Amino acid sequence: MEKKKTIGKIILDEEFYDGDDRYCDGEIEDELLKIASTEQKKDFRKITEAGENWPILYHFSPFRENIVEWLPIPPTAKVLEVGSGCGAITGALAKKARSVTCIDLSEKRSMINAHRLQDVENVTIKVGNFMDIEGSLDKDFDYIMLIGVFEYAQGYISKEEPYEEFLKILLSHLRRGGRLCIAIENRLGLKYFAGCREDHAGRYFEGLEGYPGGGVATTFSREKLQDIFHNCGLWEYTFYYPYPDYKFPHTIYSEDILPKKGELHDNIRNFDRDRMILMDEGRVYDTLLDDGLFPLFSNSFFVVTGPAFQAKMVKYSTDRDEKYGICTTIGTDNTGYYVTKRAVYPEAAEHIANLEKAYEDLTKRFEGSDLSFNTCKRVGEKTLRFEYLNGVTLEELLDRAIDKNDREGFLKLTERYKKAIAYHEEVPVCDYDLIFQNILVEDDKWTVIDYEWTYPEAMPSKDLFARAVWCYVQGSKKREIAIKWCELDGDFESVIERERKFQKDVQGDHLALSEVRHSIGNAAFSLDYMLRECGANAGQIKIYEDYGKGFSEENSYQVPYIKQFGKDVTFTVSLPEGLKRLRIDPGDVPVFVVVKKALLDGEDFTDYVARKGIQKKDTNGKKLGNDAFLFTGEDPHFTFRVDTVTTKTQEEKKKLTVTLRVEELSAELLSRL
């Protein structure tokens, strides 16, 4: 009997749902459902900024949609989204296509998706295992979407080659000329070499080492993905490279337009976990670009079957107030390359119109000068088209001079720049963002290619120059020599203050993603810091074992720990068969302790260990919440009940790795407790 529910205008088809949500993130999904069912979609962004919560950001951020928003999906299209989850991209697809069919294993996640789209009429959500549902699907979809899904194929395709089998099944549901789109992390993504944990396993170097810890998800290198395609007889496809990754991409590159040196500096993206910083990723990217290796080390891939699209590079400037949210596209048509800028949000239409006026005003002011401005013309209510120009940016020319230690050549360029921007500086029209990367140099011609931030006011050219140098230096440490060469004293206080006001206007009431990352609170530790802090802070923790007869000195030992990042200590102990309890003594002075992480054979059991494994009666301190303890005596200790985990998992665990935050209590604080 067919089972269907409706949430608003959304059909929730549960014909193939067996009642078991096997894929679940726990209690956080209840909070996600509450948000989806009670809040307006227009408020989701503010909620992600206020929550200091990675799952809320991940599932509700509008920036998730960037990975598909640029696709030329026609309004007649039928779209299949496999693994639609909480609907991070479903809304973007529904705006474009005639119909969207979603499939997801989880009823709760499907309900979250349905609630956030309850006013949409062209979406159906099928709940259940893909392999159970697959036989009932149409064979004429125009687009099939797998956003963060392909890597899980081995979990529900019981074949020797699950990824090839999954791909073949998916291709059978495309109409002739239809497209399959796969977004997936690159196993060899540079961020993993640089100190980010593997996205699915949460362990350092896991994918690079071939997933020794196992798990349900496996990502691939570019070459391996191509092997899978070719094994399925698929030879026509295009690789795109979302940056920083496919989850929150602001730029999508292609083989035709790859990044330029100096562009890739937005690399600290550890929203969900702490990370290390083992290298300057921006500079390593520059090396890879020099050697033509960027496609092999891009953090993510977005692969589309069929002929390449007109769009060759897409850049989203949406991490700002909606009234300034635009998308820049470099594409090709029968006339050659072109550039467009369009409003992503209705509120940004006025900003696009102001760009057209800025071109007219700036061209008039700088007529007869050393600067020209890239022509633009309106091609729609919310879109402008610009000429595509060849050349290199002034920023790149300055970098070359620094690399050669060519101070004279550097100053020749900056002197020409200062003279050019001073032309008729008394005229009340100013391009505030007239920085080095926005000037394209071809032979002896200098053209301003971006004049988005033009204001009807005059600004001294010396202030514009100071800001240009300041912005330039922010991109790379090697550029700091520019301050000395340009004989600037390095005091950019007035520049920074003006910039702060400018950014406040650009951001409006919103936080930038970098600020959201900071508020979530996951740290990024440099290699120098770790060597300094960890190398000097090795120590030991006392462990007692109880096999059913209580604790004794006979069954005790010292375990080495590494003191990490100031106050965190990490240690590993074995869990022999028959062990009932472990007593952990974190020190011999009054301390405050937080259980930050507990891994059982590599599997994260932090919440369960802190909540169930350690009860109030299991410590001589005071348990504060689920994971914190206050010890005011001189022999702090707590007991971990190993048998509770055995009951939970139905199997013996062999190894426990614990990270504790241990803070000694001062005499002054103790006197107040």
Secondary structure, DSSP 4 states (H G I P E B T S, - for coil): ---EEEETTEEEE-TT--S---S--TTHHHHHHHHHHHS-GGGHHHHHHHS--HHHHHHH-GGGGHHHHTS---TT-EEEEES-TT-TTHHHHHHHSSEEEEEES-HHHHHHHHHHTTT-SSEEEEES-HHHHGGGS-S-EEEEEEES-GGGGGGT--SSSHHHHHHHHHHTTEEEEEEEEEEEEBTT-HHHHHTPBPTTT--BTTTTTT-TT--S---B-HHHHHHHHHHTT---EEEEEEES-SSS-SEEEESSSPPPTT--------SSS-EEE-S-HHHHHHHHHHTT-HHHH-SEEEEEESSPPSEEEEEEE-SS-GGG-EEEEEEEETTEEEEEEEESSGGGHHHHHHHHHHHHHHHHHTTTSSEEE--EEEEETTEEEEE---SEEHHHHHHHHHHTT-HHHHHHHHHHHHHHHTTTTTSS-EETT--GGGEEEETTEEEE----SEESS---HHHHHHHHHHHHHHT-GGGGHHHHHTT--S--HHHHHHHHHHHHHHHTTPPPHHHHHHHHT--EEEHHHHHHHHHT-EEEEEEEEESSS---STTEEEEEEEEETTTEEEEEEE--TT--EEEEE--SS-EEEEEEEEEETTEE-HHHIIIIIS-GGGBSSEEETTTEEEE-SSS--EEEEHHHHHHHHTS---EEEEEEEEEEPPHHHHHH-
